[in-house]
């Protein structure tokens, strides 16, 4: 029972944390050692979409 509660808490916490990071107003991203994007929030995605050249 305790294990189930811990797993449930961790799952909910991770979901809330991901939503908060995604909704953060400052555009930001996580990059790998080769400067490739691993993840970016919605504000950075929108700014990248506006700056792409045809």
N, C-alpha and C positions, 0 to 999 in steps of 0.2 A: 504494500500500500504506500509506504513512504517513497519507494523508488518511483512508482507511478506519479505521485505528486511532484517529485523533483523533475521528472521528465516533462510533465505538463507545464510546470513553472518555466523551465528553460525554453521550451518551445514558444510559449507566449512572450517571454522576455525577448527572445531573438526576433520574433515578428514585430514587436513594438519598436525595438532598436533599429531594425531595417527600415521601417516606415519613417522614423525620425530622421535617419541619415538621408533617405531619399528626398524628403521634403525640406531639407536644410536649404536656406535661402542663398547661401554662398555656393557658387559652382565649384565642385571639386571632384577629384578622381583618385583611384589607386592605380599605380603603375608598377610594372615589373622591373627587373634590373636592366632590361633593354628598352625602357621607356615606352612599352606597349601598355595600352589601357587594359586593366583587369576589370575595373568597374568605374562607373561615373554616375553621379546623381542626376536627377531630371533637369535641374537648371543647367548643368554643363551639357547635357544632351541637346537641350534647346539651343544653347549658344553655339554649339558645334554645327547644328543643322542650319543656322543662319549664316555661318561663315564659309560653308563649303562652296567651292567653285564648280561651275558646270563642266 
